[in-house]
Amino acid sequence: MKSGRAENNRLAQVDIRYYGMGKDVVFLVTGGAAHIGATATACWSDKEGEAVHVDVLTLPGHREDRLAAELAVAAASALRRTVAVLAGIHLDRPSREDIEGIVREARRRMKQVLDEWEDRPEESEASGETIG
């Protein structure tokens, strides 16, 4: 597996798995001790001038909401379909640098997934593949 490192050398490992639900896609974004901390659902609408609408649900005590929303908007915009991002990334007592490293790595991984998506056959469904 590939990994990235935050500036203070703590491992910033992020995995992204994705699954098709008809034409929609669910992304699982995990790192450290995997769990569900936040979910973001973004829907693409070309009826509103190519707009993306996102709704976020955050579990108490979790802080993945902004990252989940950002990744969901990026995926819905790139794929022009409805997506859900379930995010749960846990590090014990992370520093600001640890958090910044995780966010950078999650963005990089999602970009990788979306860049590779263009190479998929149109009829192909998402299949639980892992990037990370």
N, C-alpha and C positions, 0 to 999 in steps of 0.2 A: 504494500500500500504506500501511496505517496503521502507525505506530510509536510506541513509548513511549520515554522517556528516563530514565535513572538520574539521581540527584541531581547527579552531576558532569558531566552532559550527554553522556556516551558513549551512543551509540545502543544501545538495548535492544530490538532487533528479534527477534521470535519468530514463526515460522510454524507452523501446525498443519494438516496434511493428514490426511484420514481415508479409509479404504477398508473396504468391507464384505467379510466372509468368511462367507457365509451369514448367520446372525443375529448373529455376532460382529463386532467392529469393531477395526481397527488404526489407531492414531494415530501419525503421524510428527511429532515436535516438534523443530524445528531453529532455529538462530540462529547468526549468524556463519558460520564454515566448517562446513557441515553434515557430520555423521558419525554413527556409532552409538557412543554412550558407555555407555548402559545401556538395558536393556529391563525392563519390568515387566508382568506378566500378572496381571490381577485377574479373579476369577470371582465372580459374584453367586450366592448360594444362599438361597432363601427356606426351604429345608428346615432350615437352621440358625438360624432366627429372623432372617431377612433380614440375613445376614452376608456380608462380602466377604473373600475370601482372596486375598492377593497374594504373588507370588514375584518376586524381582528378580535380575537378572544384570548385573554391572558389569564392564566391560572394565578391565584394569589401567591405572592412571593417570588414570582418569576419575572425575568426581564428580557425575554426573547421577542417581545412583541414588535419592536421597531425593525429588527432584522427579518422576522417572518414576513412583515408587510412589505419591506423593500424587495425581498426575494420573490414574493408573490407578484408584485407589480412588474418586476423585470420579466418573469416567466410569462405572465399573461400578455404583456406587450410583445414579447418576442414570438410567442407561439400563436397569438391571436385566438385564444380560447380560455375557458375558465380553468383556473388552477387552485389548488389548496396547498399551503405549505404548513406542515406540522413541524415545529422546531423545539428541540430540547438539547441544550448544550450545557454541560455541568463541569465546572472546575472548582475545587475547594479553594476558597479565598483568593480569587483571581485578582491580579493587579490590573491597573488601567492598561498596561502594555499587553497583558494576557488577553484582555477583552478585545482590544484593538486588533491583535493578531488573529483571534478567532473570527472576528467580523471580516477582516481582509480575506481570510482563507475561505469563509463561506461564500463571499462574493465571487472569489476566483473559481471555486468549484461550480457555482451556479452558472457562471459565464461559460465554463467548460461544457457543462451539460447542454446549455442552449446552443452553443456553437456546434456541438456534435449532433444536435437534433436535426439540423439542416441536412445532414447526410442520410437521414432515415428515409426509407420508402414512405410515400404518402399514406399507404394503407396500413403501415406498421403501427401497432399499438405499443404503448409504453409497457415494459415487461418486468419491472422490479430490478432493473440494472442498478448497479452501485457505482458511484463516482467517488473515489476517496481511498 
